Amino acid sequence: MFKRLDWPLISAFVERWQPDTNTFHMPFGEITILLHDVYNILRLRVAGNMVSTTPSTDVLRDACSVTMDMTPDDLSEVCGTKTIWQGSGVLTDKIFESTLAVDRDFSEQLDAYLWLVLGGTLFVDKSGNRTHPSFLHELCHTDVPINEYAWGTAALAYLYRQLGTASRKGADSIAGCLTLLQAWIYEYFSCFRPQQGTLTRDLQIPRASA
């Protein structure tokens, strides 16, 4: 994902983001990414069960322990300069190592796979090597099918928050679904598209792929 991003273009729009209104302030007025944009660009649900706010640290740590088959002490093991588990995310490489073992149950491998997919597309951590555990609650501790959650709404809210953080003085990176942001820019500002001309429109498929 990071290799396909137009960083100068994204940076230019981040500089115009106003956290108080969650809008881009442009010379012609204000504009922002809306839920119908998320649906048409990524084809993600924007109506359905709400993705909960971040559960307590203990709940998330327990979910990580089950999913990764590690004890809390194992999660606190130092790897490099930091521990495997941190409130901001879990080392992605360790998730792969602990969940792809052949002796793990398929359901546990599936939970880990979905965790990595969501963390690597919609809820990207700006470190580039950690995956946030906040939505493990939805994957492991509820009886609601994953496809009934409004992931599009959660992804947009997360991107709003990350844009607000990135727009602050001294910020040097950004997290969130930048595929959505860049595709949205191409939709509304055709002059920035890498390939000019008429885009093929098929309402049955997403405008971009996360």
Buried (B, 14 or more C-beta within 10 A) or exposed (E): EEEEBBEEBBEEBBEBBBBEEBBBEEEEEEBBBEBEBBBBBBBBBBEBBEBBEBBEEEBBBBBBBBBBBBEEEBBEEEEEEEEBBBEBBBBBEBBEEBBEEEEBEEEBBBBBBBBBEBBBBBBBBBBEEBBBBBBBBBBBEEEEEBEEBBBBBBBBBBBBBBBBBBBEEEEEEBBBBBBBBBBBBBBEEEEEEEEEEEEEEEEEEBBBEB
